[in-house]
């Protein structure tokens, strides 16, 4: 009689590549990259999350817009030494009384004796500039580099709208050229579908970073544009690392029938997840240091724009490389082509195995309910003495032995 308990594991071995092992914690699976996190399988959730980020960003850009810095919008920049008894609120009050409206921004730049207070406002004419210089001099009595109280310690610089338009045009050209070169590199380095997914990840990162900038209301300065280009380069690097692992895991997948392209891509995403997290954390630490030391302690306000765009861009870039680029690549692959046909073949094979397993288990339960074991062989009754042998029966082979 066969042992019925051996039937079910036989089918399990065909359906599973590896036997069930001990359960590991989330952090251990995250560190070892064992493929325990379903990323590609939950792509619809991540698509919805990505779409929500993009929608919020576009709404903010469309409704709130950007706060363009003086380098882009044009205007006047007024600077005066920051004495210990001078505050930003006092300077803004003097400006409002002299000109009749509030300035765009008033901020302290630098620290110690070299610190200054910078006023950014709309473009002032000569009369307004002279009036403002006199008002500031009478209110604060600023000293020049020699320590002498002087009206010349207050400087006024005019930036025309034409200059701001040229800066904006050059920034857009730089951004377009960077994206074009990125697309060419990815098209050469990877296959077509990977290139499309990587470019989609770049645009997602750019839109969300710009949306956060719009929500926060920071000024868009040349430093912010430079930071955005730097972040797009980081996103490209992260995509290359992830897609390299996907390419390695899926090499020769079309000749095998045990796993699909999506499962191997999900494994690659898990294997590079910890690396992306580590890279992002290490990259964020100096940015946080820039925010704390340069902005809060030293008062270098221009670095605030650069630090914010890098901080947001690195976090969004790590998310897009794993949770958006890889699922997008799988979706493109599974729409048509050899990968789509291979996926259908593997799933059909598993469906057939599952049907065979279900049939075998049903027969096993039916046999148990009838009172006999599944696969039992009927017991042959012994022949009575003197009964003629059955037709076709072989001799027993027994011989008489002498005692």
C-alpha positions in Angstrom: 0.0 0.0 0.0 1.4 3.4 -1.0 1.7 6.2 1.5 -0.9 8.9 0.5 1.0 11.7 2.3 3.7 11.7 -0.3 1.4 12.9 -3.1 0.9 16.5 -2.0 4.6 17.4 -1.5 5.4 16.1 -4.9 3.2 18.8 -6.5 4.6 21.4 -4.1 8.1 20.7 -5.3 7.0 21.4 -8.9 5.3 24.7 -7.9 7.9 26.1 -5.6 11.6 26.6 -6.4 12.7 26.3 -2.8 11.2 24.6 0.2 9.7 26.8 2.9 12.4 28.0 5.3 12.5 29.8 8.6 10.7 33.1 8.8 12.9 36.2 9.0 12.2 39.7 10.3 11.5 42.6 8.1 14.8 44.2 8.7 16.7 41.0 8.0 14.9 40.5 4.7 15.5 44.1 3.8 19.2 43.8 4.5 19.7 40.5 2.7 17.4 41.3 -0.2 15.7 38.0 -0.2 12.7 39.2 -2.3 10.2 39.2 0.5 8.7 42.6 -0.4 6.1 42.6 -3.2 6.9 45.6 -5.2 6.0 44.6 -8.8 3.0 42.7 -7.7 1.5 45.8 -6.0 2.4 48.0 -8.9 -1.2 49.4 -9.1 -0.8 50.8 -5.6 2.5 52.4 -6.4 1.1 53.8 -9.7 -1.7 55.4 -7.7 0.7 56.8 -5.2 2.9 58.2 -7.9 -0.1 59.7 -9.7 -1.1 61.4 -6.5 2.3 62.9 -6.0 2.3 64.2 -9.6 -1.2 65.6 -9.3 -0.5 67.5 -6.1 2.7 68.9 -7.6 1.0 70.0 -10.8 -1.8 71.6 -8.9 0.6 73.5 -6.8 2.6 74.7 -9.8 -0.5 75.7 -11.6 -2.3 77.5 -8.7 0.6 78.8 -6.6 3.3 79.1 -9.2 6.9 79.7 -8.3 8.6 82.5 -6.3 11.2 83.6 -8.8 14.3 85.0 -7.4 15.7 88.4 -8.4 18.0 86.7 -10.9 15.1 85.5 -12.8 12.4 88.1 -12.3 14.6 91.2 -12.1 14.4 93.8 -9.4 16.5 95.7 -6.9 18.9 94.3 -4.3 19.8 96.6 -1.4 22.5 95.5 1.1 23.6 97.2 4.4 25.9 96.0 7.2 24.0 94.1 9.9 24.8 95.7 13.2 23.9 93.9 16.4 20.9 96.2 17.1 19.4 95.8 13.6 16.8 93.2 12.9 15.0 92.1 9.7 11.7 93.5 10.9 13.2 96.9 11.6 14.7 97.1 8.1 11.4 96.0 6.5 9.5 98.7 8.5 11.9 101.4 7.3 11.6 100.2 3.7 7.8 100.3 3.9 7.7 103.9 5.2 10.2 105.1 2.6 8.8 103.4 -0.5 5.2 102.8 0.4 5.0 99.0 0.1 6.7 96.1 1.7 9.8 94.5 0.2 9.9 91.1 -1.5 12.3 89.6 1.1 14.6 90.7 3.8 17.2 88.3 5.1 20.5 88.3 7.0 23.4 86.8 5.1 26.7 85.7 6.8 27.7 85.9 10.4 29.8 88.1 12.7 31.2 91.4 11.6 30.9 90.4 7.9 27.2 89.8 8.0 24.8 91.9 5.9 21.1 92.4 5.5 19.9 92.0 2.0 16.6 93.5 0.7 15.1 92.2 -2.5 12.3 94.3 -3.9 10.7 95.3 -7.2 12.7 97.5 -9.5 13.2 100.9 -7.9 13.9 104.1 -9.9 16.6 106.6 -9.1 14.4 108.7 -6.8 13.2 105.7 -4.8 16.7 104.3 -4.5 18.0 107.6 -3.1 15.1 107.9 -0.7 15.6 104.4 0.6 19.3 104.9 1.1 18.7 108.1 3.1 16.0 106.4 5.2 18.2 103.4 6.0 21.2 105.6 6.8 19.2 107.8 9.2 17.7 104.8 10.9 20.7 102.6 11.4 23.9 104.7 10.8 25.8 101.9 9.1 29.6 101.8 9.1 31.8 100.9 6.1 34.8 98.5 6.1 36.9 101.2 7.8 34.5 101.5 10.7 33.3 104.9 9.6 29.6 105.8 9.5 29.0 106.3 5.8 26.0 106.4 3.5 28.2 104.5 1.0 27.9 101.4 3.2 24.5 100.9 1.7 24.7 99.4 -1.8 21.9 99.2 -4.4 22.1 96.9 -7.4 19.6 96.8 -10.2 18.8 93.6 -12.2 16.8 94.2 -15.3 13.9 91.9 -16.4 15.9 91.4 -19.6 18.7 89.9 -17.7 16.3 87.8 -15.7 14.8 86.5 -18.9 18.2 85.6 -20.3 19.0 83.7 -17.1 15.7 81.8 -17.3 16.2 80.9 -21.0 19.8 79.6 -20.3 18.5 77.6 -17.4 15.8 76.0 -19.6 18.3 75.3 -22.3 20.6 73.6 -19.8 17.8 71.5 -18.5 16.7 70.4 -22.0 20.2 69.6 -23.1 20.8 67.5 -19.9 17.6 65.5 -20.5 18.4 65.0 -24.1 21.9 63.7 -23.3 20.4 61.5 -20.6 18.0 59.9 -23.1 20.8 59.2 -25.5 23.0 57.6 -22.9 20.2 55.4 -21.5 19.2 54.4 -25.1 22.8 53.3 -25.7 23.3 51.7 -22.3 20.0 49.9 -22.0 17.4 48.5 -24.2 14.4 50.5 -25.4 11.9 49.6 -22.6 14.5 50.4 -19.9 15.1 53.7 -21.5 11.5 54.6 -21.5 11.1 53.6 -17.8 14.2 55.6 -16.8 13.1 58.7 -18.6 9.7 58.4 -17.0 11.4 58.2 -13.6 13.4 61.4 -14.4 10.3 63.4 -15.3 8.5 62.1 -12.2 11.4 63.3 -10.0 11.6 66.7 -11.8 7.8 67.3 -11.5 7.6 66.3 -7.8 10.7 68.3 -6.8 9.4 71.4 -8.6 6.0 70.9 -6.9 7.6 70.7 -3.4 9.5 73.9 -4.2 6.2 75.5 -5.2 4.4 74.3 -2.0 7.2 75.5 0.3 7.5 78.8 -1.5 11.3 79.1 -1.6 12.7 81.4 -4.2 13.9 79.8 -7.5 17.5 80.9 -7.8 20.3 79.7 -10.1 21.5 77.6 -7.2 18.2 75.8 -7.2 18.5 75.1 -10.9 22.0 73.7 -10.5 20.7 71.5 -7.7 17.9 70.2 -9.8 20.4 69.2 -12.6 22.6 67.5 -10.0 19.6 65.5 -8.6 18.6 64.3 -12.1 22.1 63.0 -12.4 21.7 61.1 -9.1 18.4 59.6 -10.3 20.1 58.4 -13.4 22.8 56.8 -11.4 20.2 55.0 -9.2 18.3 53.8 -12.2 21.4 52.4 -13.8 22.2 50.4 -10.6 18.7 49.0 -10.3 18.3 48.2 -14.1 21.7 46.5 -14.1 20.4 44.1 -11.4 17.2 43.6 -13.4 19.2 42.8 -16.5 21.3 40.3 -14.6 18.4 38.5 -13.0 16.3 38.3 -16.2 19.2 37.1 -18.5 17.9 33.9 -20.2 14.5 34.1 -18.5 12.7 33.3 -21.8 14.3 29.9 -21.9 13.0 28.9 -18.5 9.4 28.1 -17.4 9.7 28.4 -13.6 9.6 32.1 -13.1 8.3 35.1 -14.9 10.0 38.3 -15.9 8.0 40.2 -13.3 9.2 37.9 -10.5 12.8 38.3 -11.4 12.5 42.0 -11.7 10.8 42.1 -8.2 13.8 40.1 -6.9 16.2 42.7 -8.4 14.2 45.5 -6.8 14.5 43.8 -3.4 18.2 43.1 -3.8 18.9 46.8 -4.6 16.5 48.3 -2.1 18.9 48.4 0.8 21.6 49.8 -1.4 19.3 52.7 -2.5 18.3 53.4 1.1 22.0 53.5 2.3 23.0 55.7 -0.6 20.2 58.1 0.0 20.8 58.3 3.8 24.5 58.9 3.2 23.7 61.5 0.6 21.2 63.3 2.9 23.6 63.7 5.8 25.8 66.4 4.3 22.7 68.1 2.9 21.3 68.3 6.5 24.6 69.5 7.6 24.4 72.2 5.0 21.0 73.3 6.2 22.0 73.3 9.8 25.5 74.9 9.6 25.3 77.1 6.5 21.8 78.3 6.8 21.0 78.4 10.5 24.4 79.1 12.0 26.2 81.0 9.3 23.1 82.6 7.7 24.1 81.9 4.1 20.6 82.0 2.7 21.5 81.2 -0.9 22.5 77.7 0.2 19.0 77.1 1.5 17.7 76.8 -2.0 20.4 74.4 -3.1 20.0 72.2 0.0 16.2 72.0 -0.3 16.2 70.9 -3.9 18.9 68.3 -3.2 17.1 66.9 -0.1 13.8 66.5 -1.9 15.3 65.2 -5.1 17.3 62.5 -3.4 14.4 61.1 -1.4 12.0 61.2 -4.4 14.8 59.7 -6.6 15.2 56.7 -4.3 11.5 56.1 -4.4 11.1 56.5 -8.1 14.0 54.1 -9.0 12.6 51.2 -7.0 8.8 51.7 -6.8 8.1 53.4 -10.1 10.8 52.6 -12.7 10.9 48.9 -12.1 7.1 48.3 -12.1 6.8 50.6 -15.2 9.5 48.5 -16.9 7.6 45.3 -16.2 4.3 46.8 -17.4 5.9 47.8 -20.7 7.4 44.3 -21.1 4.2 42.5 -20.4 2.1 44.4 -22.8 3.5 42.7 -26.0 6.6 40.9 -27.3 8.4 37.8 -26.1 8.2 38.6 -22.4 4.4 38.8 -22.6 4.2 35.4 -24.4 6.6 33.9 -21.8 4.6 35.2 -18.9 1.4 33.7 -20.3 3.2 30.4 -20.8 4.5 30.2 -17.3 1.1 31.1 -15.8 -0.6 28.5 -18.0 1.8 25.9 -16.8 1.2 26.7 -13.2 -2.5 26.7 -13.7 -2.3 23.2 -15.2 -0.2 22.0 -12.3 -2.7 23.5 -9.9 -5.6 21.7 -11.6 -3.7 18.4 -11.5 -3.0 18.9 -7.9 -6.7 19.7 -7.1 -7.8 16.6 -9.0 -5.4 14.3 -7.2 -6.5 15.7 -3.8 -10.1 15.2 -4.7 -9.5 11.6 -5.6 -7.6 11.1 -2.4 -10.5 12.5 -0.3 -13.0 10.3 -2.3 -10.9 7.2 -1.6 -10.7 8.0 2.1 -14.4 8.5 2.2 -15.1 5.0 0.6 -13.0 3.2 3.3 -10.0 2.3 1.2 -6.7 3.9 0.7 -6.0 5.9 -2.5 -4.2 3.5 -4.9 -4.8 0.4 -2.8 -4.3 -2.9 -4.7 -7.0 -5.6 -4.3 -5.8 -8.6 -2.1 -5.7 -11.9 -4.0 -7.5 -14.8 -2.2 -5.4 -18.1 -1.7 -6.4 -21.1 -3.9 -8.0 -24.0 -2.0 -6.2 -27.4 -1.9 -7.0 -29.6 -4.9 -8.4 -26.7 -6.9 -7.2 -26.6 -10.5 -4.8 -23.8 -11.3 -6.1 -20.7 -13.0 -5.5 -20.5 -16.8 -2.1 -19.0 -17.5 -0.8 -19.4 -14.0 2.9 -20.1 -13.6 4.3 -22.9 -11.5 5.1 -21.9 -8.0 8.7 -23.2 -8.4 8.5 -25.1 -5.1 10.3 -28.5 -5.1 9.8 -31.4 -2.8 12.7 -31.7 -0.4 13.9 -34.8 1.3 14.0 -34.7 5.0 
